[in-house]
Every structure is written in C-alpha cells, then in structure tokens.
Amino acid sequence: MGEFTPNQVALIFYMQIPCDLSYDKDPVKWQSLYSNNCVRDQIYDAGFVCDMVIDQGNTFNKDIRNAQLAQYNFILVVGEKEATNKTANVRTRDNKVHGEFSIDDIVQKFVKFDTTKAADAEENFD
C-alpha cells in the first residue's frame, strides 16, 4: 500500500467470545466471529496485511491504543452492530474516527490508495 507501514490494518474484535460450547446457541456471536474472519480474508485477498486483534483481557480502548502504538495505518473495529450490518468502523493511528463503511468500500479505498500511491490516505479516507 503506497506509503503505508508494514502494519497496514488491525482488525479489532470487540465482542467477548466465550471459550465454551454455550455460544453455539447464540447466532449473533457466531455471526460476529464469522464476520471478522471474512473481513480479514477479504482484505488479505485484495493483497493487504490485516492482523486480527484477539482480546487478551485488554479493554477496548487499550486494544485501540496498542494498535496505534504498533503504527497500524488503519484500525477496523467490528462488534455486534457492524457484524450484523457487514461493516467496520474505520479509525486511523492518529485517533481520527472516519465512521462506518461496508467492507467492500474499505477494500476499494485501499486498492485506490495503493494504485495512486497516496501518501495522505489516512487523512483522506472519507
């Protein structure tokens, strides 16, 4: 991606997934887990690096802060609402919140930034 760092996209999953079989009865949790894997796969298949941030007991804000400190260009946040809508909330490492976009729109923007070698992709995401 043009002027991007090696850490291109962090995908933050901000919904607790229990480590037992009880969540097989909760379709929203399965949908959210499935959605996150699909989001990561779509971005990866388009040729971009997308790392999933799995909750290690950190707060949501701590996960975002860690992604910023790791210099991820874009931080995609997916929770129950976004999983249902097949979207992600887009943030940048400078803590600017760009809002909710469909995954297809996000991938198209990444491809455009890569094609044009946009140095200001983070500022001009909208």
URZI-V974800 format. One record per pair of residues at least 24 apart in sequence whose C-alpha atoms are under 6 Angstrom apart, sorted by the first residue. I is the first residue (numbers start at 1). J is the second residue. Records with the same first field share a line. If there is no record, write none. Layout:
I=J + J
This chain:
1=114
2=114 + 117
3=119
7=72
8=49 + 72 + 73
9=50 + 72 + 74 + 75
10=50 + 51 + 52 + 75
11=51 + 52 + 53 + 75 + 76 + 77
12=53 + 77
13=78
14=79
15=79
32=83
35=83
68=93
